Amino acid sequence: LSRSNSEIQLRVLVVDDEPALVAGLCSVMEMRDIRTLSASTAKEACIKASAFKPHAALIDIVLGDDDGLELGKQLVELFPNIKIVHMTGFAKHALVSASRDKTQVLKKPFEIDLAISLLKEGLADDNRD
């Protein structure tokens, strides 16, 4: 069964070093017919993204020793049309990064529906191949 262009499944890369949070986010998104792939480090995310070709990425700002904001920039270099949404448990990070990088930042805990709508926002159908 082939899908028409408008029905191509959204692919979202979820990057966080908290396994329980990643598992929860991915399972809810999968139930909403979004394909997900998870990573816990910036390096793993870049390696997996090259094959997965995500339309969007949900990235924690603090990834252990890695910088989630830098990872977002790296993914944009690889995939110019990718939609990046960051998440953080630290309000201070949310304010600073949102104003500096003009990216959207969700403060944990957040509503999964809000995350999904931000990830889909502004994605043109022609970006989904």
Buried (B, 14 or more C-beta within 10 A) or exposed (E): EEEEEEEBEBBBBBBBBBEEBBEEBBEBBEEEEBBBBBBBBBEBBBEBBEEBEBBBBBBBBBBEEBBBBEBBEBBBEEBEBBBBBBBBBEEEBBEBBBEEBEBBBBBBEBEBEEBBEBBBEEBEEEBBE
